[in-house]
Amino acid sequence: MPEWALCPHCSLKHTRRADGNCPRCRRPVAGDAAAPDPSAPPDPSAPLPDVYDGRALPGSRSERAAAAAQRGASTSEVRTGARVAGAVLLANALALVAERFLVTSADKGFAGAPVSMVLDFLIGGALLAGSAKFLTLAKIRAGLGGLVLPAIHMARGDPILAAVQIVFSVAILILLLGDAGKLRIGLGVAGAGLCLGLEALGLQAMASGGANPLARFLLASQVEEQPATVVEGQKFQYRLSPPNDKWFLRKADLVKKDNPLADRWLVRPDRDAHVIVIAEEVPGAGVVDLERFARVVLDNARKGSTQLQVLDQTPLPHALPARLIHTQGTVEGMEVESYYGLFVRDNCIFQVLAFAGRKNFQGMEDELLQLIRSFESP
C-alpha cells in the first residue's frame, strides 16, 4: 500500500516522495502532516485537496498561471491575424465597389461580380469584429481565390494578373492559418498591401482616363519579342509601317480570342496604345460606299462605348477612298480617344482603329496619324 502525504503548503495529496518534498511546490512535507488520521472527522472549513494523478505538474501555482497566460497570448495572436485578414478583405471589397462604379459598360467582368463584394464585406466585417464563425469560410474563399481567379486570368492571357491574385490569396491564408505571430502578420500585410496598392493604381488610372501604370508589364507577355517594322496583312493584302521601334505585334492567339475580326493588332506597351486592323470583303457589293461604311463603323462604336462623341470627320488623303474619324468615349470605365482610318478597295473594306486612354492619347496624335496614313493596299 502506498503511503499518502498531504502537503500543508499547496494542499496536494500525493504518495510520499523519497526526498520528502511535495511534487508540485517542491517544499518539504513535515512528517506529522504526511499521513492524516483516517478516523479523524473532516474539517468542513478546509479546502478540498487536489489528488496527484501522475501527470507532470508545474512547480508552483505561479508557474501554472504563467502557462495559462502564455496560452492566452497565443490565442490573442490568432485573433489578431484573423482581424487583419478581415481588414484586408474589407479593403478589397471597397475596391470592387469602386471598380463597379467606374466600369460603366455592360461587361463588368468576373472581378466586379456582386457576389465577390458581398462575401468580402460579410467575411471581412465578421473577422474584424473578432467573430470566428466565418473563419472557415474565409479560408475557403482565400483558397478558391488562389486557384480559380488565376486560372481565369491565365485563360485571358494575363499571367501578371494571375500572379498578383496568387500573392493576394497566399497573403490572406498566411494571416488566417495557425497561430499567426508578428512575422507572419507582417508578411501577410506586406503581400496583401502590395496587391491592394496595385489595384488602387489601376482604379486611379480608370478614374483619370489615363493608362494603367502597370500596363507596360501586363502587355509585355502579350506581344512578340521583337518590335514591328513593316506589318503585312494576314488574310488580306495590305501593309502598315510603325513610325518607331516602340510598337509590337500582339500574339495571334490572343488577337483571335479578344477580337476574331481583327487581322492585326499593334501595341505600344509603354503608353497602353493600340492599333487594330479589321479587314473584310463584302460579297457582291461591287464598290462599297464610303459614306455607308462610315455610318456602320460609328453605329458599332456607339454599341461598344458610352457617351461617344464624334469630334471630327475629314477625308483622308490616300490613293484609295478614305476617311478619318476622330472620337471620344468611355469604354469599360476608361475614357478613350480614338482615330478610325477607313479605306475602301473595290468590295474590300479596311478599318484601322488607333486608340488609347484619353490622357495618353494627348501627345500621340501625330504618331497615330502617321501610322494610319502609312496604310497601303495594292
DRENDO-1510 file (C-alpha; in Angstrom, 1 decimal, always signed):
<recs>
REC; n; res; u; v; w
REC; 1; MET; +0.0; +0.0; +0.0 .
REC; 2; PRO; +1.4; +3.5; -0.9 .
REC; 3; GLU; +1.9; +5.9; +2.0 .
REC; 4; TRP; +0.0; +9.1; +1.4 .
REC; 5; ALA; +1.0; +12.5; +2.4 .
REC; 6; LEU; -0.8; +15.9; +2.4 .
REC; 7; CYS; +1.2; +19.0; +1.6 .
REC; 8; PRO; +0.4; +21.7; +4.1 .
REC; 9; HIS; +1.6; +24.4; +1.6 .
REC; 10; CYS; -0.4; +23.6; -1.6 .
REC; 11; SER; -2.9; +21.0; -0.3 .
REC; 12; LEU; -1.8; +18.4; -2.8 .
REC; 13; LYS; -2.5; +14.8; -1.6 .
REC; 14; HIS; +0.3; +12.6; -3.0 .
REC; 15; THR; +2.3; +9.5; -2.3 .
REC; 16; ARG; +5.3; +10.1; -0.1 .
REC; 17; ARG; +8.4; +11.0; -2.1 .
REC; 18; ALA; +11.9; +9.8; -1.3 .
REC; 19; ASP; +13.2; +13.3; -0.8 .
REC; 20; GLY; +10.3; +14.3; +1.4 .
REC; 21; ASN; +9.3; +17.1; -0.8 .
REC; 22; CYS; +5.9; +17.9; -2.5 .
REC; 23; PRO; +6.0; +17.0; -6.3 .
REC; 24; ARG; +4.1; +20.2; -7.0 .
REC; 25; CYS; +5.6; +23.0; -4.9 .
REC; 26; ARG; +8.9; +21.3; -4.1 .
REC; 27; ARG; +8.6; +22.3; -0.5 .
REC; 28; PRO; +9.3; +19.9; +2.4 .
REC; 29; VAL; +6.3; +18.0; +3.8 .
REC; 30; ALA; +6.5; +17.7; +7.6 .
REC; 31; GLY; +6.3; +14.1; +8.9 .
REC; 32; ASP; +3.5; +14.9; +11.3 .
REC; 33; ALA; +1.4; +16.3; +8.4 .
REC; 34; ALA; +2.3; +13.5; +6.0 .
REC; 35; ALA; -0.4; +11.0; +7.0 .
REC; 36; PRO; -3.7; +12.3; +8.0 .
REC; 37; ASP; -5.6; +10.3; +10.6 .
REC; 38; PRO; -8.4; +8.5; +8.7 .
REC; 39; SER; -10.5; +8.2; +11.8 .
REC; 40; ALA; -10.5; +12.0; +12.4 .
REC; 41; PRO; -13.6; +13.8; +11.3 .
REC; 42; PRO; -13.1; +16.1; +8.2 .
REC; 43; ASP; -12.7; +19.8; +8.8 .
REC; 44; PRO; -15.6; +21.4; +6.8 .
REC; 45; SER; -13.7; +24.7; +6.5 .
REC; 46; ALA; -10.7; +23.1; +4.9 .
REC; 47; PRO; -10.4; +23.3; +1.1 .
REC; 48; LEU; -10.7; +20.0; -0.7 .
REC; 49; PRO; -7.2; +18.7; -1.6 .
REC; 50; ASP; -6.0; +18.1; -5.1 .
REC; 51; VAL; -5.1; +14.5; -5.8 .
REC; 52; TYR; -1.9; +13.9; -7.8 .
REC; 53; ASP; -2.8; +11.6; -10.8 .
REC; 54; GLY; +0.7; +11.0; -12.1 .
REC; 55; ARG; +0.8; +13.8; -14.8 .
REC; 56; ALA; +3.6; +16.3; -14.9 .
REC; 57; LEU; +2.8; +19.4; -12.9 .
REC; 58; PRO; +4.2; +22.9; -12.9 .
REC; 59; GLY; +6.5; +23.5; -10.0 .
REC; 60; SER; +4.0; +26.1; -8.5 .
REC; 61; ARG; +0.7; +27.8; -8.9 .
REC; 62; SER; +2.5; +30.8; -10.3 .
REC; 63; GLU; +4.1; +28.6; -13.0 .
REC; 64; ARG; +0.6; +27.3; -13.9 .
REC; 65; ALA; -0.7; +30.8; -14.1 .
REC; 66; ALA; +2.2; +31.8; -16.4 .
REC; 67; ALA; +1.5; +28.8; -18.7 .
REC; 68; ALA; -2.2; +29.8; -18.9 .
REC; 69; ALA; -1.2; +33.4; -19.7 .
REC; 70; GLN; +1.1; +32.1; -22.5 .
REC; 71; ARG; -1.8; +30.1; -23.9 .
REC; 72; GLY; -4.0; +33.1; -23.8 .
REC; 73; ALA; -1.3; +35.2; -25.6 .
REC; 74; SER; -1.2; +32.6; -28.4 .
REC; 75; THR; -4.9; +32.8; -28.8 .
REC; 76; SER; -4.7; +36.6; -29.0 .
REC; 77; GLU; -2.2; +36.4; -31.8 .
REC; 78; VAL; -4.5; +34.1; -33.8 .
REC; 79; ARG; -7.3; +36.6; -33.4 .
REC; 80; THR; -5.0; +39.4; -34.4 .
REC; 81; GLY; -4.1; +37.7; -37.7 .
REC; 82; ALA; -7.8; +37.0; -38.4 .
REC; 83; ARG; -8.7; +40.6; -37.7 .
REC; 84; VAL; -6.0; +41.9; -40.0 .
REC; 85; ALA; -7.2; +39.5; -42.7 .
REC; 86; GLY; -10.7; +40.8; -42.2 .
REC; 87; ALA; -9.5; +44.4; -42.7 .
REC; 88; VAL; -7.8; +43.3; -45.9 .
REC; 89; LEU; -10.9; +41.7; -47.2 .
REC; 90; LEU; -13.0; +44.8; -46.4 .
REC; 91; ALA; -10.5; +47.0; -48.3 .
REC; 92; ASN; -10.7; +44.6; -51.3 .
REC; 93; ALA; -14.5; +44.8; -51.2 .
REC; 94; LEU; -14.3; +48.6; -51.3 .
REC; 95; ALA; -12.0; +48.4; -54.3 .
REC; 96; LEU; -14.5; +46.1; -56.0 .
REC; 97; VAL; -17.3; +48.6; -55.3 .
REC; 98; ALA; -15.2; +51.4; -56.8 .
REC; 99; GLU; -14.5; +49.3; -59.9 .
REC; 100; ARG; -18.1; +48.5; -60.2 .
REC; 101; PHE; -19.0; +52.2; -60.4 .
REC; 102; LEU; -16.1; +53.1; -62.7 .
REC; 103; VAL; -16.8; +50.3; -65.2 .
REC; 104; THR; -19.9; +51.6; -66.8 .
REC; 105; SER; -20.2; +49.1; -69.7 .
REC; 106; ALA; -22.4; +46.1; -69.6 .
REC; 107; ASP; -19.5; +43.7; -69.4 .
REC; 108; LYS; -18.1; +44.3; -66.0 .
REC; 109; GLY; -16.2; +41.1; -65.8 .
REC; 110; PHE; -15.9; +38.4; -63.1 .
REC; 111; ALA; -13.9; +40.6; -60.7 .
REC; 112; GLY; -16.8; +43.0; -60.5 .
REC; 113; ALA; -19.4; +40.4; -59.6 .
REC; 114; PRO; -21.7; +41.4; -56.7 .
REC; 115; VAL; -21.2; +38.0; -55.0 .
REC; 116; SER; -17.4; +38.8; -54.5 .
REC; 117; MET; -18.2; +42.1; -52.9 .
REC; 118; VAL; -20.9; +40.8; -50.6 .
REC; 119; LEU; -18.7; +37.8; -49.5 .
REC; 120; ASP; -15.7; +40.0; -48.7 .
REC; 121; PHE; -17.8; +42.5; -46.8 .
REC; 122; LEU; -19.5; +39.8; -44.8 .
REC; 123; ILE; -16.4; +37.8; -44.0 .
REC; 124; GLY; -14.2; +40.8; -43.5 .
REC; 125; GLY; -16.6; +42.5; -41.2 .
REC; 126; ALA; -17.1; +39.4; -39.1 .
REC; 127; LEU; -13.3; +38.7; -38.7 .
REC; 128; LEU; -12.6; +42.4; -38.0 .
REC; 129; ALA; -15.2; +42.3; -35.2 .
REC; 130; GLY; -13.4; +39.2; -33.7 .
REC; 131; SER; -16.0; +36.6; -34.7 .
REC; 132; ALA; -14.6; +33.2; -35.5 .
REC; 133; LYS; -17.9; +32.0; -37.2 .
REC; 134; PHE; -16.7; +32.9; -40.7 .
REC; 135; LEU; -13.1; +31.8; -40.2 .
REC; 136; THR; -13.5; +28.5; -42.1 .
REC; 137; LEU; -15.4; +30.3; -44.9 .
REC; 138; ALA; -12.6; +32.9; -45.1 .
REC; 139; LYS; -10.0; +30.1; -45.6 .
REC; 140; ILE; -12.2; +28.6; -48.3 .
REC; 141; ARG; -12.6; +31.9; -50.0 .
REC; 142; ALA; -8.8; +32.6; -50.0 .
REC; 143; GLY; -8.0; +29.1; -51.2 .
REC; 144; LEU; -10.5; +29.1; -54.1 .
REC; 145; GLY; -9.5; +32.7; -54.9 .
REC; 146; GLY; -5.9; +31.5; -55.3 .
REC; 147; LEU; -6.9; +28.7; -57.7 .
REC; 148; VAL; -10.0; +29.9; -59.7 .
REC; 149; LEU; -9.2; +33.5; -60.4 .
REC; 150; PRO; -5.5; +32.9; -61.6 .
REC; 151; ALA; -6.9; +30.2; -63.9 .
REC; 152; ILE; -9.3; +32.8; -65.4 .
REC; 153; HIS; -6.6; +35.4; -65.8 .
REC; 154; MET; -4.3; +32.9; -67.5 .
REC; 155; ALA; -7.1; +31.9; -69.9 .
REC; 156; ARG; -7.4; +35.6; -70.8 .
REC; 157; GLY; -3.7; +35.9; -71.4 .
REC; 158; ASP; -2.9; +37.9; -68.2 .
REC; 159; PRO; -0.2; +36.0; -66.3 .
REC; 160; ILE; +0.8; +39.0; -64.3 .
REC; 161; LEU; -2.7; +39.5; -63.0 .
REC; 162; ALA; -2.8; +35.8; -62.2 .
REC; 163; ALA; +0.4; +36.1; -60.2 .
REC; 164; VAL; -1.0; +39.1; -58.3 .
REC; 165; GLN; -4.1; +37.2; -57.4 .
REC; 166; ILE; -2.0; +34.3; -56.1 .
REC; 167; VAL; +0.1; +36.6; -53.9 .
REC; 168; PHE; -3.1; +38.2; -52.5 .
REC; 169; SER; -4.7; +34.8; -51.7 .
REC; 170; VAL; -1.5; +33.4; -50.1 .
REC; 171; ALA; -1.2; +36.6; -48.0 .
REC; 172; ILE; -4.7; +36.1; -46.7 .
REC; 173; LEU; -4.0; +32.4; -45.9 .
REC; 174; ILE; -0.8; +33.4; -44.0 .
REC; 175; LEU; -2.9; +35.6; -41.8 .
REC; 176; LEU; -5.7; +33.0; -41.2 .
REC; 177; LEU; -3.9; +29.7; -40.8 .
REC; 178; GLY; -2.5; +28.6; -37.4 .
REC; 179; ASP; -1.1; +30.9; -34.8 .
REC; 180; ALA; -0.1; +34.0; -36.8 .
REC; 181; GLY; +2.8; +35.6; -35.0 .
REC; 182; LYS; +4.3; +39.0; -35.7 .
REC; 183; LEU; +6.5; +37.8; -38.5 .
REC; 184; ARG; +3.6; +36.1; -40.4 .
REC; 185; ILE; +1.3; +39.0; -39.8 .
REC; 186; GLY; +4.0; +41.3; -41.3 .
REC; 187; LEU; +4.4; +39.1; -44.3 .
REC; 188; GLY; +0.7; +38.8; -44.9 .
REC; 189; VAL; +0.2; +42.6; -44.6 .
REC; 190; ALA; +3.1; +43.3; -46.9 .
REC; 191; GLY; +1.8; +40.9; -49.6 .
REC; 192; ALA; -1.8; +42.0; -49.4 .
REC; 193; GLY; -0.8; +45.6; -49.2 .
REC; 194; LEU; +1.2; +45.3; -52.4 .
REC; 195; CYS; -1.7; +43.8; -54.3 .
REC; 196; LEU; -4.2; +46.4; -53.0 .
REC; 197; GLY; -1.7; +49.1; -53.9 .
REC; 198; LEU; -1.5; +47.8; -57.5 .
REC; 199; GLU; -5.3; +47.7; -57.6 .
REC; 200; ALA; -5.5; +51.3; -56.4 .
REC; 201; LEU; -3.2; +52.4; -59.2 .
REC; 202; GLY; -5.5; +50.7; -61.7 .
REC; 203; LEU; -8.5; +52.4; -60.2 .
REC; 204; GLN; -6.8; +55.7; -60.3 .
REC; 205; ALA; -6.0; +55.2; -64.0 .
REC; 206; MET; -9.6; +54.3; -64.7 .
REC; 207; ALA; -10.9; +57.4; -62.9 .
REC; 208; SER; -8.5; +59.8; -64.6 .
REC; 209; GLY; -8.8; +58.4; -68.1 .
REC; 210; GLY; -5.1; +57.6; -68.4 .
REC; 211; ALA; -3.4; +54.2; -68.9 .
REC; 212; ASN; -2.8; +51.8; -66.1 .
REC; 213; PRO; +0.8; +52.3; -64.8 .
REC; 214; LEU; +1.1; +48.6; -64.9 .
REC; 215; ALA; +0.1; +48.3; -68.5 .
REC; 216; ARG; +3.6; +48.0; -69.7 .
REC; 217; PHE; +4.2; +44.9; -67.6 .
REC; 218; LEU; +0.7; +43.5; -68.3 .
REC; 219; LEU; +1.1; +43.8; -72.0 .
REC; 220; ALA; +4.7; +42.6; -72.1 .
REC; 221; SER; +3.7; +39.0; -72.1 .
REC; 222; GLN; +1.1; +39.5; -74.8 .
REC; 223; VAL; +3.3; +40.8; -77.6 .
REC; 224; GLU; +6.0; +39.4; -79.8 .
REC; 225; GLU; +9.6; +39.8; -78.6 .
REC; 226; GLN; +10.9; +42.0; -81.5 .
REC; 227; PRO; +9.5; +45.4; -82.4 .
REC; 228; ALA; +7.3; +45.6; -85.5 .
REC; 229; THR; +8.9; +47.2; -88.6 .
REC; 230; VAL; +6.6; +46.6; -91.6 .
REC; 231; VAL; +3.4; +44.8; -90.8 .
REC; 232; GLU; +1.9; +42.7; -93.5 .
REC; 233; GLY; -1.8; +41.6; -93.5 .
REC; 234; GLN; -2.6; +38.0; -92.9 .
REC; 235; LYS; -5.9; +37.5; -94.6 .
REC; 236; PHE; -5.8; +40.5; -96.9 .
REC; 237; GLN; -3.0; +42.3; -98.8 .
REC; 238; TYR; -2.0; +45.5; -97.1 .
REC; 239; ARG; +0.8; +46.9; -95.0 .
REC; 240; LEU; +1.5; +49.3; -92.2 .
REC; 241; SER; +4.8; +50.9; -91.2 .
REC; 242; PRO; +5.1; +51.9; -87.5 .
REC; 243; PRO; +6.9; +55.2; -87.0 .
REC; 244; ASN; +9.4; +53.9; -84.4 .
REC; 245; ASP; +10.6; +50.8; -82.6 .
REC; 246; LYS; +8.2; +51.1; -79.7 .
REC; 247; TRP; +5.4; +49.2; -81.5 .
REC; 248; PHE; +4.9; +45.4; -81.1 .
REC; 249; LEU; +2.6; +42.9; -82.7 .
REC; 250; ARG; +0.2; +41.2; -80.3 .
REC; 251; LYS; +0.3; +37.5; -80.3 .
REC; 252; ALA; -2.0; +35.9; -82.9 .
REC; 253; ASP; -3.8; +33.6; -80.5 .
REC; 254; LEU; -4.7; +36.5; -78.1 .
REC; 255; VAL; -5.9; +38.6; -81.0 .
REC; 256; LYS; -8.2; +35.8; -82.2 .
REC; 257; LYS; -9.6; +35.3; -78.8 .
REC; 258; ASP; -10.2; +39.0; -78.0 .
REC; 259; ASN; -11.4; +40.1; -81.4 .
REC; 260; PRO; -12.0; +37.5; -84.1 .
REC; 261; LEU; -12.5; +40.2; -86.7 .
REC; 262; ALA; -9.0; +41.7; -86.1 .
REC; 263; ASP; -6.4; +40.8; -88.7 .
REC; 264; ARG; -3.5; +42.5; -87.0 .
REC; 265; TRP; -3.1; +44.2; -83.6 .
REC; 266; LEU; -0.2; +46.6; -82.8 .
REC; 267; VAL; +0.6; +47.6; -79.2 .
REC; 268; ARG; +2.8; +50.3; -77.7 .
REC; 269; PRO; +3.1; +48.9; -74.1 .
REC; 270; ASP; +4.7; +52.0; -72.5 .
REC; 271; ARG; +1.6; +54.1; -73.4 .
REC; 272; ASP; -1.0; +51.4; -73.5 .
REC; 273; ALA; -1.8; +52.5; -77.1 .
REC; 274; HIS; -3.3; +50.1; -79.7 .
REC; 275; VAL; -3.8; +49.9; -83.4 .
REC; 276; ILE; -6.2; +47.3; -84.7 .
REC; 277; VAL; -6.7; +46.5; -88.4 .
REC; 278; ILE; -10.0; +44.9; -89.3 .
REC; 279; ALA; -10.4; +43.8; -93.0 .
REC; 280; GLU; -13.5; +42.4; -94.6 .
REC; 281; GLU; -14.8; +41.5; -98.0 .
REC; 282; VAL; -18.3; +42.5; -98.8 .
REC; 283; PRO; -19.5; +39.8; -101.3 .
REC; 284; GLY; -21.4; +41.0; -104.4 .
REC; 285; ALA; -21.3; +44.7; -103.3 .
REC; 286; GLY; -19.2; +46.0; -106.2 .
REC; 287; VAL; -17.5; +49.1; -104.9 .
REC; 288; VAL; -18.5; +49.8; -101.2 .
REC; 289; ASP; -20.0; +53.2; -100.5 .
REC; 290; LEU; -17.6; +55.0; -98.1 .
REC; 291; GLU; -20.5; +57.0; -96.5 .
REC; 292; ARG; -22.4; +53.9; -95.6 .
REC; 293; PHE; -19.2; +52.3; -94.3 .
REC; 294; ALA; -18.6; +55.3; -92.0 .
REC; 295; ARG; -22.1; +55.1; -90.6 .
REC; 296; VAL; -21.8; +51.4; -89.9 .
REC; 297; VAL; -18.5; +52.0; -88.1 .
REC; 298; LEU; -20.0; +54.7; -85.9 .
REC; 299; ASP; -23.0; +52.7; -85.1 .
REC; 300; ASN; -20.8; +49.8; -83.9 .
REC; 301; ALA; -18.7; +52.3; -81.9 .
REC; 302; ARG; -21.7; +53.6; -80.1 .
REC; 303; LYS; -22.7; +50.0; -79.1 .
REC; 304; GLY; -19.3; +49.3; -77.6 .
REC; 305; SER; -18.9; +52.6; -75.6 .
REC; 306; THR; -20.9; +55.1; -73.7 .
REC; 307; GLN; -21.1; +58.9; -74.2 .
REC; 308; LEU; -19.5; +58.6; -77.6 .
REC; 309; GLN; -18.7; +62.0; -79.2 .
REC; 310; VAL; -17.6; +62.4; -82.9 .
REC; 311; LEU; -15.1; +65.2; -82.7 .
REC; 312; ASP; -14.2; +65.3; -86.4 .
REC; 313; GLN; -14.7; +63.6; -89.8 .
REC; 314; THR; -12.4; +64.5; -92.6 .
REC; 315; PRO; -11.3; +63.0; -95.9 .
REC; 316; LEU; -8.0; +61.2; -95.6 .
REC; 317; PRO; -5.5; +61.9; -98.4 .
REC; 318; HIS; -4.9; +58.5; -100.0 .
REC; 319; ALA; -4.8; +56.7; -103.3 .
REC; 320; LEU; -8.0; +54.8; -102.1 .
REC; 321; PRO; -11.3; +56.3; -101.0 .
REC; 322; ALA; -10.5; +57.0; -97.3 .
REC; 323; ARG; -11.8; +58.9; -94.3 .
REC; 324; LEU; -10.6; +59.8; -90.8 .
REC; 325; ILE; -13.0; +59.9; -87.9 .
REC; 326; HIS; -11.9; +61.2; -84.5 .
REC; 327; THR; -14.0; +60.2; -81.4 .
REC; 328; GLN; -14.1; +60.2; -77.6 .
REC; 329; GLY; -16.0; +57.9; -75.4 .
REC; 330; THR; -16.0; +55.7; -72.3 .
REC; 331; VAL; -15.1; +52.0; -72.8 .
REC; 332; GLU; -15.3; +49.7; -69.8 .
REC; 333; GLY; -15.0; +52.6; -67.4 .
REC; 334; MET; -12.0; +54.3; -69.1 .
REC; 335; GLU; -12.1; +57.5; -71.1 .
REC; 336; VAL; -10.8; +56.5; -74.5 .
REC; 337; GLU; -9.9; +58.7; -77.6 .
REC; 338; SER; -9.7; +57.1; -81.0 .
REC; 339; TYR; -8.9; +57.6; -84.6 .
REC; 340; TYR; -10.7; +55.5; -87.2 .
REC; 341; GLY; -8.9; +55.2; -90.6 .
REC; 342; LEU; -11.4; +53.9; -93.2 .
REC; 343; PHE; -10.3; +52.6; -96.6 .
REC; 344; VAL; -12.2; +51.1; -99.4 .
REC; 345; ARG; -10.7; +49.0; -102.2 .
REC; 346; ASP; -13.5; +47.7; -104.5 .
REC; 347; ASN; -15.6; +45.3; -102.4 .
REC; 348; CYS; -12.9; +45.2; -99.6 .
REC; 349; ILE; -13.1; +47.5; -96.6 .
REC; 350; PHE; -10.3; +48.2; -94.1 .
REC; 351; GLN; -10.7; +49.8; -90.7 .
REC; 352; VAL; -7.5; +50.9; -88.9 .
REC; 353; LEU; -8.5; +51.7; -85.4 .
REC; 354; ALA; -5.9; +53.6; -83.3 .
REC; 355; PHE; -6.9; +54.3; -79.7 .
REC; 356; ALA; -5.5; +55.0; -76.2 .
REC; 357; GLY; -6.6; +56.3; -72.8 .
REC; 358; ARG; -7.6; +60.0; -73.2 .
REC; 359; LYS; -4.5; +61.3; -71.3 .
REC; 360; ASN; -2.1; +59.0; -73.1 .
REC; 361; PHE; -3.7; +59.9; -76.4 .
REC; 362; GLN; -2.6; +63.5; -75.9 .
REC; 363; GLY; +0.8; +63.9; -77.4 .
REC; 364; MET; +0.5; +60.8; -79.6 .
REC; 365; GLU; -1.8; +62.2; -82.2 .
REC; 366; ASP; +0.8; +62.7; -84.8 .
REC; 367; GLU; +2.3; +59.2; -84.2 .
REC; 368; LEU; -1.1; +57.5; -84.5 .
REC; 369; LEU; -2.0; +59.6; -87.6 .
REC; 370; GLN; +1.4; +58.7; -89.2 .
REC; 371; LEU; +0.7; +55.0; -88.6 .
REC; 372; ILE; -2.8; +55.2; -90.1 .
REC; 373; ARG; -1.5; +57.2; -93.1 .
REC; 374; SER; +1.1; +54.5; -93.7 .
REC; 375; PHE; -1.6; +52.1; -94.8 .
REC; 376; GLU; -1.1; +50.7; -98.2 .
REC; 377; SER; -3.2; +48.1; -100.2 .
REC; 378; PRO; -2.4; +47.2; -103.8 .
</recs>
